[in-house]
Structure formats: C-alpha cells, structure tokens
Amino acid sequence: MQVYLAPSDQERLERLARRLDASKSEVLRRGLSALEALTRPGQPETRRPPALPTFRGRGLQPGVCLDESAALLDLMDDTRDTP
C-alpha cells in the first residue's frame, strides 16, 4: 500500500519520525491509533474534571478590565500590600 502526501506533509512526517526516532510507517500507525481512539463512539468520559483552586479575597472588583494587563498587575500589587 502506498500513501500519497503533499510535499509539505511528507516533510512534516519525516521531521516527526526523526524526532520520535521511529519509522514513517510507525508514525502513521500511531497517528491512526490515536485518531481512532478519539473518534470511537460510545466511549464514556472517564476523566474527572480538574480541581480548580479557590482564593479568599474581596471578590470581583468594579472597573477591572482583564484586557489591560498593566492595570491589572497594578491592582494585584496594591491588594498584596494591604492586609
């Protein structure tokens, strides 16, 4: 069996095979197995959601814009200085 790939995909396959120290056939087999596992129907979700850390504080602050990182850092530094 032959697999025909665009030159750019051939280069990607060769780079990945070198990085993994595997043959190109092995890389393709492993890729197929991974894709098959991701698309297998009827598999229940076995992973538990990760525990997220919670913090004490004053809650949401008015006027805080998460898009303005410098202002956000200033606000966080100010709250660290006050007990």
C-alpha contacts under 8 A as a table, 3 or more apart, distances in Angstrom:
res1	aa1	res2	aa2	distance
5	L	8	S	7.91
5	L	9	D	5.78
5	L	10	Q	5.77
6	A	9	D	5.23
6	A	10	Q	6.20
7	P	10	Q	4.96
7	P	11	E	6.26
8	S	11	E	5.15
8	S	12	R	6.34
9	D	12	R	4.94
9	D	13	L	6.12
10	Q	13	L	5.09
10	Q	14	E	6.18
11	E	14	E	5.08
11	E	15	R	6.11
12	R	15	R	5.16
12	R	16	L	6.11
13	L	16	L	5.18
13	L	17	A	6.06
13	L	24	K	6.53
13	L	27	V	7.58
14	E	17	A	5.09
14	E	18	R	6.23
14	E	24	K	6.60
15	R	18	R	5.19
15	R	19	R	6.14
16	L	19	R	4.97
16	L	20	L	6.05
16	L	27	V	7.53
17	A	20	L	5.18
17	A	21	D	5.72
17	A	22	A	5.00
17	A	23	S	5.72
17	A	24	K	5.51
17	A	27	V	6.17
18	R	21	D	4.88
18	R	22	A	6.51
18	R	23	S	7.92
19	R	22	A	7.86
22	A	26	E	6.09
22	A	27	V	6.57
23	S	26	E	5.11
23	S	27	V	6.37
24	K	27	V	5.06
24	K	28	L	6.25
25	S	28	L	5.13
25	S	29	R	6.13
26	E	29	R	4.99
26	E	30	R	6.07
27	V	30	R	5.18
27	V	31	G	6.07
28	L	31	G	5.00
28	L	32	L	6.11
29	R	32	L	5.14
29	R	33	S	6.22
30	R	33	S	5.06
30	R	34	A	6.17
31	G	34	A	5.13
31	G	35	L	6.12
32	L	35	L	5.14
32	L	36	E	5.93
33	S	36	E	5.05
33	S	37	A	6.15
34	A	37	A	5.16
34	A	38	L	6.32
35	L	38	L	5.08
35	L	39	T	6.26
36	E	39	T	5.25
36	E	40	R	5.94
37	A	40	R	5.36
40	R	43	Q	6.50
56	R	59	G	7.79
58	R	61	Q	7.45
61	Q	64	V	6.00
64	V	72	L	6.89
65	C	68	E	5.68
65	C	71	A	7.87
65	C	72	L	7.12
66	L	69	S	6.40
66	L	72	L	6.61
68	E	71	A	5.61
68	E	72	L	6.22
69	S	72	L	4.92
69	S	73	L	6.05
70	A	73	L	5.15
70	A	74	D	6.25
71	A	74	D	5.03
71	A	75	L	6.19
72	L	75	L	5.09
72	L	76	M	6.19
73	L	76	M	5.04
73	L	77	D	6.10
74	D	77	D	5.13
74	D	78	D	6.18
75	L	78	D	5.08
75	L	79	T	6.35
76	M	79	T	5.22
76	M	80	R	6.32
77	D	80	R	5.16
77	D	81	D	6.48
78	D	81	D	5.35
78	D	82	T	6.78
79	T	82	T	5.40
79	T	83	P	7.73
80	R	83	P	7.17
